[in-house]
């Protein structure tokens, strides 16, 4: 099997995201899931937006410090949406989701996902960035999407792989899977480098 190169390592995905689990599995990886406790995703207020997901991915990995065996590789990740230098995280309720999607409607925004690979002895953090263009969405379309898909676990209040992505996204520059929340091609390449030393 192609992924036999990873056979001497045990991959651990520490994520509550079903999208990240799906993409890692579809890429052919065997991995163990270690569910993270719900944690506050706090970061320094004056931190530059593009550094926030790097900071949070590293923070998530740091919770496992001293808990990894010598053959284990931990994977953590964090995704943010940036519109006009404003960070859009996960909405807490319908109104916040509606407000976020209204802001995104008819505009270009940036999606950055950072990934941290961590073993007992080393750590590697990297990120991917994608530009996304939304057409103008009606209030009815936004309301329909929120009611039907409940995007409260998604940065920017949307999943590009869902209905709103089908009808609302005009184009993407960069990785589609990064916009889903996990740049799987980059993860694959970086994992190869990580195990090769």
BAFI-3210 file (N, C-alpha, C; in Angstrom, 3 decimals, decimal comma, padded with zeros to 6 digits):
// residues 197
n [1|2|3|4|5|6|7|8|9|10|11|12|13|14|15|16|17|18|19|20|21|22|23|24|25|26|27|28|29|30|31|32|33|34|35|36|37|38|39|40|41|42|43|44|45|46|47|48|49|50|51|52|53|54|55|56|57|58|59|60|61|62|63|64|65|66|67|68|69|70|71|72|73|74|75|76|77|78|79|80|81|82|83|84|85|86|87|88|89|90|91|92|93|94|95|96|97|98|99|100|101|102|103|104|105|106|107|108|109|110|111|112|113|114|115|116|117|118|119|120|121|122|123|124|125|126|127|128|129|130|131|132|133|134|135|136|137|138|139|140|141|142|143|144|145|146|147|148|149|150|151|152|153|154|155|156|157|158|159|160|161|162|163|164|165|166|167|168|169|170|171|172|173|174|175|176|177|178|179|180|181|182|183|184|185|186|187|188|189|190|191|192|193|194|195|196|197]
n.u [000,841|000,399|000,693|002,328|004,770|004,336|004,006|005,469|004,781|002,409|-000,373|-002,076|-005,012|-006,050|-008,821|-012,043|-013,367|-015,422|-014,853|-012,051|-011,417|-012,641|-011,206|-008,557|-008,887|-009,847|-007,580|-006,160|-004,978|-004,353|-005,444|-005,596|-008,181|-008,206|-010,216|-010,495|-010,987|-013,569|-012,323|-011,407|-010,740|-008,612|-006,530|-003,740|-004,808|-003,732|-002,490|-001,348|-003,673|-003,017|-001,297|-002,742|-004,102|-001,820|-000,797|-002,943|-003,128|-000,698|-001,064|-003,136|-001,766|000,110|-001,221|-000,804|001,723|004,381|002,842|003,013|003,991|007,092|006,768|004,589|002,712|001,277|-001,515|-002,757|-005,034|-006,154|-008,569|-009,214|-011,269|-010,789|-011,814|-011,336|-009,250|-010,460|-011,184|-013,176|-014,658|-016,073|-019,581|-021,782|-024,504|-027,690|-028,028|-025,436|-024,242|-025,789|-025,059|-022,321|-022,364|-023,719|-021,836|-019,829|-021,093|-021,051|-018,399|-014,760|-012,837|-010,375|-009,169|-007,460|-005,715|-003,966|-001,641|-000,358|002,228|003,326|005,694|007,296|009,767|009,985|008,572|006,434|005,065|002,772|001,053|-001,802|-003,214|-006,171|-008,088|-011,402|-014,303|-017,473|-020,700|-023,347|-025,565|-028,948|-031,134|-032,972|-031,679|-029,440|-030,693|-032,038|-029,828|-028,544|-030,586|-030,990|-028,448|-027,017|-024,426|-022,630|-020,258|-018,269|-015,719|-016,319|-018,921|-019,731|-019,717|-017,828|-018,260|-020,897|-024,401|-024,391|-021,899|-022,142|-023,989|-023,194|-020,415|-018,270|-015,650|-012,440|-009,176|-006,431|-006,199|-009,031|-009,647|-008,384|-010,132|-012,231|-011,183|-008,882|-005,890|-005,248|-003,462|-001,101|-000,692|-000,151|002,310|003,927|003,866|005,294|007,848|008,268|008,526|010,733|012,776]
n.v [-001,198|002,297|004,007|002,574|003,537|004,906|003,033|002,429|004,306|005,829|007,548|010,284|011,985|014,911|016,261|017,747|017,987|016,769|017,029|017,088|014,537|012,985|013,777|012,993|010,247|009,629|010,147|007,925|007,302|005,535|006,150|007,212|008,589|011,214|012,773|016,177|018,043|020,506|023,635|027,007|029,190|031,219|034,055|036,337|039,715|041,639|040,207|039,462|038,648|036,455|034,961|033,841|031,215|029,577|029,949|028,918|026,242|025,253|025,637|023,829|021,447|021,549|020,731|018,060|017,641|015,716|013,449|011,764|008,789|007,304|006,577|007,954|010,361|013,390|015,231|018,410|021,131|024,353|026,646|029,788|032,512|035,398|038,628|041,635|042,175|041,444|038,975|036,136|033,911|030,934|030,964|031,823|031,670|031,869|034,566|035,597|033,945|034,673|037,374|037,123|035,754|037,617|039,658|038,340|037,940|038,683|039,415|039,065|036,812|035,529|032,304|030,650|027,832|026,312|023,773|021,560|019,320|016,954|015,194|013,074|014,236|016,369|019,126|020,509|023,245|024,543|026,361|026,936|029,019|030,308|032,033|033,161|033,795|035,085|035,216|037,699|037,115|036,377|037,397|035,394|033,121|032,976|032,608|030,170|028,452|028,552|027,580|024,997|023,755|024,426|025,860|026,125|025,157|025,992|028,013|031,325|030,725|028,949|026,014|025,051|022,774|022,298|023,163|025,996|026,474|025,324|027,011|029,585|030,167|031,668|031,482|030,005|030,588|028,732|025,987|023,930|022,085|023,174|025,278|023,779|023,163|021,689|021,303|018,881|017,850|019,272|018,451|015,732|015,821|017,200|015,425|013,276|014,467|014,914|012,366|011,491|012,828]
n.w [000,000|-000,664|001,535|003,192|003,903|006,159|008,065|010,356|012,112|014,281|013,586|015,007|015,175|016,490|016,710|016,546|014,231|011,688|008,980|008,782|009,695|007,692|005,339|005,942|006,182|003,591|002,150|002,567|004,985|007,999|011,226|014,655|016,565|018,796|020,745|021,333|024,295|024,569|023,957|024,704|022,080|022,279|021,581|021,393|021,378|019,609|017,683|014,395|011,825|010,052|011,570|013,579|013,193|013,160|015,719|017,243|016,345|017,241|019,987|020,498|020,032|022,072|024,298|024,438|025,238|026,423|026,445|024,295|022,603|021,384|018,708|017,777|015,922|016,195|014,983|014,686|014,004|012,793|011,575|010,066|008,929|007,035|006,508|005,030|006,854|009,188|011,541|011,215|013,219|014,631|014,543|017,246|017,367|015,578|014,720|014,715|012,802|010,582|010,340|009,742|007,251|005,741|005,672|004,192|001,779|-001,631|-001,666|-001,597|000,349|002,664|003,479|005,951|006,946|009,489|010,343|012,732|013,187|015,428|017,302|019,755|019,885|018,086|016,165|013,701|012,049|009,762|007,129|004,961|002,459|001,012|-001,440|-001,603|-003,468|-003,054|-004,514|-004,541|-001,965|-001,156|001,565|002,074|001,034|002,723|005,212|004,731|004,383|006,926|008,613|007,590|007,584|009,859|010,572|012,821|013,759|012,141|010,822|009,854|009,362|007,342|005,206|002,552|001,115|001,266|000,602|000,346|-000,700|-003,204|-004,513|-003,971|-004,076|-006,253|-007,258|-006,448|-005,380|-004,824|-002,489|-002,501|-000,512|001,659|002,182|003,083|005,498|005,902|004,482|002,669|000,720|001,194|003,823|003,442|002,004|003,870|006,014|004,933|004,734|007,431|008,631|007,353|008,419]
ca.u [000,000|001,155|000,996|003,178|005,904|003,975|003,598|006,181|004,308|000,992|-000,900|-003,149|-005,691|-006,728|-009,738|-013,477|-013,924|-015,687|-014,213|-010,644|-011,401|-013,001|-010,133|-007,405|-009,262|-009,927|-006,209|-005,613|-004,252|-004,905|-005,132|-006,406|-008,807|-008,216|-011,096|-010,066|-012,050|-013,901|-011,425|-011,543|-009,723|-008,169|-005,227|-003,451|-005,691|-003,043|-001,808|-001,715|-004,629|-002,440|-000,559|-003,678|-004,264|-000,551|-000,761|-003,960|-002,762|000,394|-001,638|-003,853|-000,766|000,825|-001,998|-000,352|003,138|004,740|001,887|003,188|004,989|008,168|006,365|003,327|002,714|000,022|-001,920|-003,779|-005,251|-007,101|-008,939|-009,898|-011,706|-010,414|-012,469|-010,873|-008,422|-011,300|-011,249|-014,500|-014,520|-017,287|-020,709|-022,356|-025,949|-028,230|-027,792|-024,021|-024,026|-026,427|-024,232|-021,081|-022,639|-024,067|-020,558|-019,101|-021,882|-020,612|-017,021|-013,657|-012,228|-009,245|-009,271|-006,146|-005,684|-002,640|-001,547|000,822|002,647|004,132|006,105|007,902|011,018|010,014|007,300|006,438|003,810|002,690|-000,311|-002,226|-004,127|-007,003|-008,966|-012,742|-015,215|-018,901|-021,643|-024,286|-026,566|-030,159|-031,440|-033,656|-030,662|-028,646|-031,557|-032,223|-028,598|-028,318|-031,618|-030,848|-027,118|-026,521|-022,958|-022,089|-018,922|-017,436|-015,207|-016,994|-020,324|-020,130|-018,926|-017,787|-018,710|-022,343|-025,276|-023,995|-020,740|-022,617|-024,737|-022,693|-018,992|-017,998|-014,347|-011,465|-007,763|-005,791|-006,729|-010,434|-009,698|-008,041|-011,367|-012,982|-010,600|-007,746|-005,197|-004,781|-002,289|000,044|-000,509|000,499|003,709|004,640|004,018|006,422|009,076|008,379|009,013|012,047|013,781]
ca.v [000,000|003,534|004,585|001,692|004,327|005,407|001,884|002,410|005,449|005,849|008,893|010,658|013,224|015,530|017,233|017,467|018,281|015,611|017,237|016,674|013,064|012,486|014,003|012,165|008,877|009,501|010,166|006,588|007,173|004,936|007,050|007,143|009,862|011,591|013,936|017,246|018,697|021,833|024,627|028,369|029,461|032,582|034,438|037,742|040,609|042,400|039,277|039,589|037,584|035,265|034,188|033,269|029,762|028,942|030,016|028,016|024,845|024,914|025,570|022,556|020,374|021,652|020,006|016,667|017,637|014,668|012,338|011,008|007,721|007,625|006,315|008,647|011,691|014,089|016,236|019,368|022,141|025,429|027,399|031,062|033,265|036,805|039,556|043,008|042,147|041,068|037,518|035,557|032,583|030,112|031,728|031,206|031,521|032,188|035,965|035,781|033,285|035,519|038,570|036,741|035,451|038,887|040,320|037,617|038,003|039,626|039,841|038,100|036,664|034,603|031,206|030,113|026,687|025,927|022,392|021,258|017,924|016,900|013,888|013,213|014,988|017,520|019,749|021,288|023,977|025,149|026,817|027,136|030,148|030,281|033,181|032,702|034,841|034,787|036,100|038,335|036,170|037,011|037,072|034,099|032,073|032,885|032,019|028,760|027,703|028,432|026,705|023,613|023,164|024,722|025,936|026,748|024,621|026,326|029,376|032,094|030,280|028,199|024,896|025,173|021,503|022,223|023,853|027,391|026,437|025,006|028,108|030,904|030,408|031,897|030,878|029,825|030,522|027,976|024,649|023,762|021,345|024,138|025,996|022,818|023,160|020,781|021,236|017,497|017,621|019,799|017,571|014,509|016,149|017,554|014,197|012,550|015,135|014,787|011,036|011,258|013,465]
ca.w [000,000|-000,777|002,841|003,988|004,387|007,487|008,882|011,641|012,894|014,627|013,425|015,931|014,815|017,635|016,116|016,610|012,911|010,820|007,683|008,866|009,768|006,360|004,371|006,300|005,840|002,133|001,630|002,769|006,245|009,210|012,329|015,865|016,899|020,210|020,797|022,225|025,073|024,047|024,540|024,191|021,071|022,553|021,039|021,719|020,629|018,573|016,782|012,982|011,515|009,422|012,573|014,555|013,110|013,553|017,184|017,812|016,048|018,175|021,327|020,587|020,132|023,345|025,316|024,432|025,616|027,368|026,392|023,050|022,535|020,434|017,316|017,507|015,321|016,472|014,005|015,108|012,960|013,072|010,379|010,253|007,759|007,183|005,584|005,282|008,064|010,335|011,700|011,461|013,806|014,594|015,088|018,451|017,229|014,257|014,346|014,398|011,518|009,567|010,179|009,057|005,847|005,107|005,416|003,147|000,543|-002,653|-001,432|-001,543|001,661|002,740|004,441|006,315|007,851|009,972|010,824|013,542|013,325|016,658|017,827|021,081|019,825|017,179|015,831|012,459|011,863|008,433|006,832|003,574|002,311|-000,196|-001,646|-001,967|-003,916|-002,941|-005,197|-003,616|-001,471|-000,622|002,958|002,054|000,838|003,951|006,239|004,367|004,652|008,369|009,188|007,120|007,756|011,215|010,423|014,026|014,055|010,990|010,739|008,820|009,310|006,149|004,713|001,095|000,553|001,482|-000,356|000,106|-001,584|-004,559|-005,141|-003,623|-004,333|-007,671|-007,576|-005,372|-005,745|-003,749|-002,219|-002,107|000,745|002,698|002,522|003,903|006,839|006,038|003,186|002,755|-000,121|001,935|004,984|002,950|001,683|005,101|006,794|004,336|005,161|008,890|009,001|006,727|009,238]
c.u [000,877|001,580|001,755|004,382|005,636|003,734|004,290|005,756|002,814|000,518|-002,067|-003,729|-006,430|-007,620|-011,176|-014,148|-014,168|-015,056|-012,761|-010,529|-011,649|-011,833|-008,909|-007,669|-009,273|-008,550|-005,479|-004,870|-005,050|-004,508|-006,055|-006,959|-008,730|-008,994|-010,572|-011,244|-012,338|-013,015|-011,690|-010,403|-009,299|-006,787|-004,996|-004,207|-005,010|-002,273|-002,282|-002,596|-004,002|-001,642|-001,478|-003,839|-002,991|-000,454|-001,724|-003,649|-001,658|-000,141|-002,394|-002,882|-000,076|000,087|-001,540|001,126|003,392|003,844|002,069|004,273|005,972|007,761|005,089|003,560|001,322|-000,243|-003,011|-003,913|-006,213|-007,319|-009,589|-010,283|-011,379|-011,090|-012,043|-010,148|-009,215|-011,421|-012,674|-014,304|-015,792|-018,435|-021,325|-023,868|-026,385|-027,858|-026,343|-023,673|-024,593|-025,563|-022,940|-021,320|-023,054|-022,804|-019,807|-019,773|-021,366|-019,166|-016,025|-013,163|-011,114|-009,529|-007,857|-006,336|-004,236|-002,720|-000,258|001,032|003,595|004,434|006,735|009,088|011,022|008,608|007,461|005,068|003,850|001,249|-000,531|-003,233|-004,866|-007,855|-010,309|-013,603|-016,657|-019,693|-022,551|-025,381|-027,777|-030,339|-032,121|-032,661|-029,830|-029,445|-031,774|-030,996|-028,388|-029,321|-031,405|-029,526|-026,446|-024,987|-022,241|-020,708|-017,923|-017,000|-015,883|-018,427|-020,702|-019,173|-018,973|-018,300|-020,227|-023,082|-024,803|-022,762|-021,146|-023,198|-024,100|-021,249|-018,739|-016,657|-013,469|-010,077|-007,034|-006,512|-008,197|-010,505|-009,252|-009,273|-012,296|-012,436|-009,404|-007,051|-004,494|-003,564|-001,024|000,343|000,240|001,995|004,513|004,823|005,178|007,755|009,340|008,983|010,398|013,145|013,917]
c.v [001,250|004,076|003,650|002,432|004,866|004,273|001,822|003,543|005,327|007,289|009,121|011,984|013,731|016,633|016,781|017,636|017,023|015,777|016,782|015,161|012,459|012,606|013,149|010,703|008,661|009,545|008,855|006,376|006,392|005,847|006,780|008,537|010,080|012,895|014,955|017,713|020,058|022,856|025,993|028,628|030,927|032,822|035,906|038,706|041,324|041,500|039,494|038,412|036,313|034,395|033,452|031,752|029,004|028,862|028,986|026,549|024,381|024,765|024,237|021,386|020,375|020,941|018,553|016,551|016,583|013,446|011,446|009,945|008,026|007,429|007,064|010,022|012,285|015,119|017,106|020,431|023,211|026,227|028,716|031,650|034,733|037,622|040,975|043,127|041,847|039,543|037,087|034,137|031,780|030,913|031,019|030,983|031,949|033,606|036,200|035,124|034,127|036,758|038,259|036,508|036,699|039,679|039,678|037,754|039,088|040,067|038,680|038,026|035,622|033,544|030,678|028,952|026,407|024,515|022,249|019,744|017,864|015,460|014,127|014,180|016,207|017,983|020,534|021,937|024,654|025,575|026,943|028,277|030,034|031,546|032,668|033,904|034,351|035,732|036,726|037,337|036,935|036,618|035,711|032,960|031,878|032,205|030,529|027,948|027,501|027,467|025,243|022,964|023,497|024,861|026,547|026,223|024,995|027,791|030,109|031,687|029,594|027,033|024,908|023,910|021,312|023,086|025,260|027,480|026,180|026,237|029,475|031,206|030,512|031,308|030,834|029,859|029,890|026,658|024,679|023,096|022,206|024,904|025,086|022,745|022,256|020,643|019,887|017,219|018,093|018,939|016,304|014,746|016,427|016,347|013,356|013,145|014,899|013,430|010,738|012,027|014,932]
c.w [000,000|000,573|003,770|004,548|005,791|008,493|010,240|012,568|013,157|014,544|014,381|015,466|016,036|017,087|016,297|015,247|012,088|009,444|007,716|008,954|008,388|005,384|004,671|005,944|004,328|001,475|001,908|004,068|007,276|010,364|013,494|016,139|018,400|020,296|021,795|023,065|024,452|024,746|023,931|023,215|021,184|021,963|021,400|020,807|019,478|017,599|015,349|012,590|010,943|010,395|013,545|014,406|013,459|015,075|017,794|017,538|016,992|019,599|021,528|020,761|021,490|024,477|025,437|024,800|026,684|027,327|025,165|023,193|021,410|018,973|016,918|016,889|015,504|015,380|014,630|014,017|013,447|011,794|010,777|008,899|008,030|006,095|005,954|006,618|009,342|010,373|012,014|011,970|013,642|015,210|016,285|018,334|015,826|013,833|013,957|013,066|010,383|009,287|009,421|007,567|005,077|004,776|004,253|001,781|-000,398|-002,536|-001,531|-000,099|001,592|003,799|004,690|007,276|008,213|010,533|011,618|013,573|014,515|017,022|019,200|021,053|018,911|016,837|014,533|012,310|010,498|008,185|005,341|003,549|000,986|-000,240|-002,178|-002,346|-003,808|-003,846|-004,144|-003,257|-000,947|000,854|003,050|001,920|002,104|005,066|005,989|004,748|006,155|008,999|008,824|007,512|009,086|011,243|011,624|014,426|012,972|011,034|009,589|008,584|008,004|005,876|003,196|000,408|000,694|000,460|-000,678|-000,784|-003,024|-005,248|-004,933|-003,995|-005,834|-008,090|-006,340|-005,996|-004,571|-003,560|-001,781|-000,728|001,923|003,145|003,326|005,327|007,023|004,682|003,021|001,885|000,596|003,161|004,578|002,718|002,961|006,018|006,263|004,797|006,649|009,273|008,410|007,447|009,012]
res [x|x|x|x|x|x|x|x|x|x|x|x|x|x|x|x|x|x|x|x|x|x|x|x|x|x|x|x|x|x|x|x|x|x|x|x|x|x|x|x|x|x|x|x|x|x|x|x|x|x|x|x|x|x|x|x|x|x|x|x|x|x|x|x|x|x|x|x|x|x|x|x|x|x|x|x|x|x|x|x|x|x|x|x|x|x|x|x|x|x|x|x|x|x|x|x|x|x|x|x|x|x|x|x|x|x|x|x|x|x|x|x|x|x|x|x|x|x|x|x|x|x|x|x|x|x|x|x|x|x|x|x|x|x|x|x|x|x|x|x|x|x|x|x|x|x|x|x|x|x|x|x|x|x|x|x|x|x|x|x|x|x|x|x|x|x|x|x|x|x|x|x|x|x|x|x|x|x|x|x|x|x|x|x|x|x|x|x|x|x|x|x|x|x|x|x|x]
***
